[in-house]
């Protein structure tokens, strides 16, 4: 019988395990992401009747999002949705109301997943503008650094 050689290191064992499990992704098993599991059912049940493309009230269209990637592109729409749902402004009082758990699921997705994804997409800060000091600013800087030992005034 032929013996198999032992693994060279724990790193090799980890690599084999990672290959066996497959690549990590942002989706849960079954191909569904957190948006599809938590937020989309609430939106489809309570929001799409009034906020579909054909009849989008207040300019908020919510039926064009099928997954997390499309939803993250929605931008400020989700901030408006969060404010309306948290403040119990939407759905209107004469419409069916989501349970507190459903409200929390939608707001939780917006505050957790959406805002976290948006943080990674923010543009770099603008460059720092370096400017010259005028005579008074220069004298004050030298005085602050060296004390009153030197007088640079003419």
Phi, psi and omega in degrees: 000148183259131179268141176274143181290147178292158178295141184292325182200167175296334179296318179297321178296319178296317179298318178296319178295318180296320178293323181291325181280340179092171183290146177281143178221171180279002183257152177277166179304144181095002176081007180258141178257179184296325178298314181292328182276321187257313189268317186300318178300323179291316180297315181295326183281321189246342191246324191293335179303321182257339186244045174268167184303320183290329186226045184293108178282141180060018178073014180258110180254121185242001183265005181264008184252118181255335181212180184299318182299316179291323182291322181296329177290348182294341175064229187292347178305317184290331176291322176294319179297316180300313180298319181291319182287318179294323181276005181058029175279323179239147346297159180300161185298331182273004178254162175301139184256140175288154177288163177303325178294319179292319176300316181295324179296316180291311180295322178298320177295317181296313183287329181270287188289312184295309182294325177295320178293322179292328179297325179286346183257002183292146179290159178294151179296155180294156181294151179281131180268122178265128180233161180280150176276142173282178186299317181294316179296322179295314179298319179295321180295313179297319178297319180294323183281318187254348182089193182272021183292317183249147174241115184265001181285146178254000000 
